[in-house]
Amino acid sequence: MAGWWDSFELWVAGLPFIPQFLVVLVGMVPVSFAIAYLLDRTLRALLRVLDRKHGTEPTLPVVPDTVPADLTTGETRPTVQSGAH
């Protein structure tokens, strides 16, 4: 396999620019689309698993209906003036 690849690589490198460009384009465009497709599907599945919309619903904390005792003592705070007239 390595010998075949080396001879193919030497053949492509020996071509003039335009045929070399076309050979690489014909070979790389389908390979690039296949890699992009596989990455898209893999990342879509991975992000769907990690997404909050599709995962389990988180439980919300229980909020008490009463006001804490330290807020109902009736103590008033002094008013602070800004100093502007």
TANOR-V486652 format. One record per helix or strand. SS is the DSSP state (H for helix, E for strand). FROM is the first residue (numbers start at 1). LEN is the number of residues. Records with the same first field share a line. If there is no record, write none. Layout:
BEGIN
SS = FROM-LEN ; FROM-LEN
END
This chain:
BEGIN
H = 2-13 ; 17-34 ; 69-3
END
